[in-house]
Amino acid sequence: MKFKGGSKNTWQPVMGPDTTTSSYWLNWRGLLCCVWILTAMGIASYLITKYEGASNRKSRKRENEDEVDDYGGVLYDDEIWKPCLEGIHPAWLMSYRILAFIVLLILIILNAIVDGGSIFYYYTQWTFTLVTIYFGIGSLLSMYGCYQHHNKVGGDRSEGLDEEQAEITNLPNAAKFAGPNDHKHPRQVAGIWGYVFQIMFQTLAGAVVLTDCVFWLIMVPFLTIKDYNLNFLIINMHSINAVFLVGDTALNSLRFPWFRIAYFTLWTCIFVIFQWIVHACIALWWPYPFLDLSSPFSPIWYLLLALLHLPCYGVFALVIKLKHCLLSKWFPDSNRYIL
């Protein structure tokens, strides 16, 4: 959330106490805020260790062969680039991601030109940059998926009429991978970039909601009182990221396992620690007043910020749930999305 918009009505927080002194950090407020951050990171690390990774999927598979594919942590290669409905060609999702990447890249470059490299001092630009990278990686993965899809369709047409092969090759594409418990035709588990892409998707799901809600519901009313005029870049930085991400969510087949809120939590914690390191070395004003440890209410602000992650992530989870319900109701035969 960046308030310096390059106009005459710019606004910046005032300088607070010197943050480079030891007394600023070594007090009960700093200790309590540090406890909140370490606790959040500890819980997040526990969730990742428990539910993420190939070893955990293998152990679960040994426990119950029939339910392994229903486990939310599993990601299959085709879920990365195939749309949620079999009637939608993968090229549509690829085109959408390419368009989103180009628009977001142009906006972040313009923002850097107008306001300089200091924009990356803000959580908004961190998240916006991650959204841009997400669509960049998604575009490449979709291109690879479309190439696979083209080769597979071409291969199916050239197959012989052998009955044993026909049972496999002549099935519609959706039927080959829509059934999670069909062990006769195993699906390929996604590689490292597929999981990176999935993790980025769920990290951004919470981060974008947090960024835009805090800006529009808290900061904008305050800036209105200060007679600050929102310019084109600021409005787009706090809206178009959510628009593109929701659009991708409506089209894609990515699952949304709950435990990956851990990555969203770690993303915010890393930003806070980055701010602490910068302020410990350089006396600067805080980009967000609620991060200032000199306030006696700072432990409460930090705790509220941590708790705010739950509804922000939950809102996006409800969007995913709504999508699943609507697709199951409207397109029961062509829905390939798995909640």
WOHU-V273106 format. One record per residue. N is the residue number from 1. RES is the residue in one small letter. SS is DSSP state (H for helix, E for strand, - for the rest). D_LAST is the distance of its C-alpha to the last C-alpha in Angstrom with 2 decimals. Layout:
N,RES,SS,D_LAST ; N,RES,SS,D_LAST
This chain:
1,m,-,31.84 ; 2,k,-,35.17 ; 3,f,-,37.98 ; 4,k,-,40.66 ; 5,g,-,40.47 ; 6,g,-,43.71 ; 7,s,-,45.49 ; 8,k,-,48.43 ; 9,n,-,46.22 ; 10,t,-,44.47 ; 11,w,-,43.69 ; 12,q,-,43.16 ; 13,p,-,43.05 ; 14,v,-,46.46 ; 15,m,-,47.38 ; 16,g,-,47.02 ; 17,p,-,48.67 ; 18,d,-,49.26 ; 19,t,-,46.10 ; 20,t,-,47.95 ; 21,t,-,49.96 ; 22,s,H,49.09 ; 23,s,H,49.67 ; 24,y,H,46.74 ; 25,w,H,44.31 ; 26,l,-,46.11 ; 27,n,-,45.83 ; 28,w,H,43.80 ; 29,r,H,41.49 ; 30,g,H,40.61 ; 31,l,H,40.21 ; 32,l,H,37.84 ; 33,c,H,35.69 ; 34,c,H,35.65 ; 35,v,H,34.48 ; 36,w,H,31.52 ; 37,i,H,30.53 ; 38,l,H,31.06 ; 39,t,H,29.16 ; 40,a,H,26.08 ; 41,m,H,26.37 ; 42,g,H,26.97 ; 43,i,H,23.86 ; 44,a,H,21.75 ; 45,s,H,23.55 ; 46,y,H,22.98 ; 47,l,H,19.18 ; 48,i,H,19.29 ; 49,t,H,21.83 ; 50,k,H,20.04 ; 51,y,H,16.49 ; 52,e,-,17.07 ; 53,g,-,19.15 ; 54,a,H,19.99 ; 55,s,H,22.24 ; 56,n,H,19.64 ; 57,r,H,17.44 ; 58,k,H,20.70 ; 59,s,H,21.75 ; 60,r,H,18.60 ; 61,k,H,19.09 ; 62,r,H,22.63 ; 63,e,H,21.71 ; 64,n,-,19.40 ; 65,e,-,19.28 ; 66,d,-,17.14 ; 67,e,-,14.13 ; 68,v,H,14.28 ; 69,d,H,11.75 ; 70,d,H,9.06 ; 71,y,-,10.07 ; 72,g,-,7.98 ; 73,g,-,11.27 ; 74,v,-,11.68 ; 75,l,-,11.72 ; 76,y,E,13.35 ; 77,d,H,16.09 ; 78,d,H,15.16 ; 79,e,H,11.78 ; 80,i,H,14.13 ; 81,w,H,16.27 ; 82,k,-,14.94 ; 83,p,-,13.85 ; 84,c,-,10.91 ; 85,l,E,13.66 ; 86,e,-,16.17 ; 87,g,-,19.01 ; 88,i,-,18.69 ; 89,h,-,20.72 ; 90,p,H,19.56 ; 91,a,H,22.80 ; 92,w,H,21.59 ; 93,l,H,18.87 ; 94,m,H,21.60 ; 95,s,H,24.13 ; 96,y,H,22.05 ; 97,r,H,21.54 ; 98,i,H,25.23 ; 99,l,H,26.33 ; 100,a,H,24.35 ; 101,f,H,25.79 ; 102,i,H,29.30 ; 103,v,H,29.27 ; 104,l,H,27.92 ; 105,l,H,30.37 ; 106,i,H,33.23 ; 107,l,H,32.48 ; 108,i,H,32.35 ; 109,i,H,35.55 ; 110,l,H,37.28 ; 111,n,H,36.37 ; 112,a,H,37.86 ; 113,i,H,40.96 ; 114,v,H,41.57 ; 115,d,H,41.01 ; 116,g,-,41.39 ; 117,g,H,39.51 ; 118,s,H,39.48 ; 119,i,H,36.31 ; 120,f,H,34.38 ; 121,y,H,35.72 ; 122,y,-,33.00 ; 123,y,H,29.36 ; 124,t,H,28.67 ; 125,q,H,30.02 ; 126,w,H,28.25 ; 127,t,H,24.88 ; 128,f,H,26.07 ; 129,t,H,27.25 ; 130,l,H,23.97 ; 131,v,H,22.22 ; 132,t,H,24.96 ; 133,i,H,24.54 ; 134,y,H,20.78 ; 135,f,H,21.59 ; 136,g,H,24.51 ; 137,i,H,22.60 ; 138,g,H,19.89 ; 139,s,H,22.81 ; 140,l,H,24.28 ; 141,l,H,21.15 ; 142,s,H,20.68 ; 143,m,H,24.38 ; 144,y,H,24.11 ; 145,g,H,21.20 ; 146,c,H,23.30 ; 147,y,H,26.19 ; 148,q,H,24.34 ; 149,h,H,23.17 ; 150,h,H,26.81 ; 151,n,H,28.26 ; 152,k,H,25.97 ; 153,v,H,26.83 ; 154,g,H,30.45 ; 155,g,H,30.43 ; 156,d,H,29.08 ; 157,r,H,31.93 ; 158,s,-,34.52 ; 159,e,-,33.51 ; 160,g,-,36.13 ; 161,l,-,35.92 ; 162,d,-,35.78 ; 163,e,H,33.97 ; 164,e,H,32.21 ; 165,q,H,30.87 ; 166,a,H,30.13 ; 167,e,H,27.56 ; 168,i,H,25.50 ; 169,t,H,26.56 ; 170,n,-,26.83 ; 171,l,-,23.29 ; 172,p,-,21.30 ; 173,n,H,19.26 ; 174,a,H,15.96 ; 175,a,H,17.05 ; 176,k,H,17.79 ; 177,f,H,14.41 ; 178,a,H,12.00 ; 179,g,-,12.88 ; 180,p,-,11.53 ; 181,n,-,14.49 ; 182,d,-,17.15 ; 183,h,H,19.49 ; 184,k,H,22.23 ; 185,h,H,20.79 ; 186,p,-,19.28 ; 187,r,-,17.29 ; 188,q,-,18.58 ; 189,v,E,16.92 ; 190,a,-,17.09 ; 191,g,-,20.29 ; 192,i,H,21.25 ; 193,w,H,20.93 ; 194,g,H,17.38 ; 195,y,H,16.50 ; 196,v,H,18.85 ; 197,f,H,17.14 ; 198,q,H,13.66 ; 199,i,H,15.57 ; 200,m,H,17.49 ; 201,f,H,14.57 ; 202,q,H,13.37 ; 203,t,H,17.06 ; 204,l,H,17.88 ; 205,a,H,15.19 ; 206,g,H,17.28 ; 207,a,H,20.59 ; 208,v,H,20.77 ; 209,v,H,20.13 ; 210,l,H,22.69 ; 211,t,H,25.18 ; 212,d,H,25.20 ; 213,c,H,25.17 ; 214,v,H,27.99 ; 215,f,H,29.93 ; 216,w,H,29.81 ; 217,l,H,30.00 ; 218,i,H,32.38 ; 219,m,H,34.20 ; 220,v,H,34.92 ; 221,p,H,36.79 ; 222,f,H,38.79 ; 223,l,H,39.60 ; 224,t,H,40.66 ; 225,i,H,43.17 ; 226,k,-,44.45 ; 227,d,-,44.98 ; 228,y,-,42.70 ; 229,n,-,41.75 ; 230,l,-,38.26 ; 231,n,-,38.63 ; 232,f,H,36.50 ; 233,l,H,35.01 ; 234,i,H,34.06 ; 235,i,H,32.33 ; 236,n,H,30.36 ; 237,m,H,29.48 ; 238,h,-,27.78 ; 239,s,-,26.03 ; 240,i,H,25.40 ; 241,n,H,23.17 ; 242,a,H,20.69 ; 243,v,H,21.24 ; 244,f,H,20.53 ; 245,l,H,17.43 ; 246,v,H,15.92 ; 247,g,H,17.11 ; 248,d,H,15.49 ; 249,t,H,12.10 ; 250,a,H,12.75 ; 251,l,H,13.67 ; 252,n,-,11.75 ; 253,s,-,8.99 ; 254,l,-,8.44 ; 255,r,-,5.60 ; 256,f,-,6.57 ; 257,p,-,7.96 ; 258,w,H,10.45 ; 259,f,H,13.49 ; 260,r,H,13.91 ; 261,i,H,15.59 ; 262,a,H,18.43 ; 263,y,H,18.95 ; 264,f,H,19.17 ; 265,t,H,21.70 ; 266,l,H,23.64 ; 267,w,H,23.82 ; 268,t,H,25.57 ; 269,c,H,27.70 ; 270,i,H,28.92 ; 271,f,H,29.97 ; 272,v,H,31.86 ; 273,i,H,33.57 ; 274,f,H,34.52 ; 275,q,H,36.13 ; 276,w,H,37.96 ; 277,i,H,39.36 ; 278,v,H,40.52 ; 279,h,H,42.17 ; 280,a,H,43.78 ; 281,c,H,45.48 ; 282,i,-,46.19 ; 283,a,-,47.16 ; 284,l,-,44.75 ; 285,w,-,43.41 ; 286,w,-,39.82 ; 287,p,-,37.36 ; 288,y,-,35.74 ; 289,p,H,38.27 ; 290,f,H,35.97 ; 291,l,H,35.98 ; 292,d,-,39.76 ; 293,l,-,40.74 ; 294,s,-,44.16 ; 295,s,-,42.90 ; 296,p,-,43.27 ; 297,f,-,39.93 ; 298,s,H,38.08 ; 299,p,H,36.51 ; 300,i,H,35.12 ; 301,w,H,33.77 ; 302,y,H,32.11 ; 303,l,H,30.56 ; 304,l,H,29.32 ; 305,l,H,27.87 ; 306,a,H,25.97 ; 307,l,H,24.66 ; 308,l,H,23.72 ; 309,h,H,20.93 ; 310,l,H,18.93 ; 311,p,H,18.96 ; 312,c,H,18.60 ; 313,y,H,15.38 ; 314,g,H,14.30 ; 315,v,H,15.17 ; 316,f,H,12.84 ; 317,a,H,9.94 ; 318,l,H,11.14 ; 319,v,H,11.29 ; 320,i,H,7.65 ; 321,k,H,7.23 ; 322,l,H,10.21 ; 323,k,H,9.16 ; 324,h,H,6.47 ; 325,c,H,9.41 ; 326,l,H,11.97 ; 327,l,H,10.86 ; 328,s,H,10.57 ; 329,k,H,13.93 ; 330,w,H,15.75 ; 331,f,-,14.80 ; 332,p,-,13.89 ; 333,d,-,15.85 ; 334,s,-,14.88 ; 335,n,E,11.15 ; 336,r,-,9.91 ; 337,y,-,6.55 ; 338,i,-,3.81 ; 339,l,-,0.00
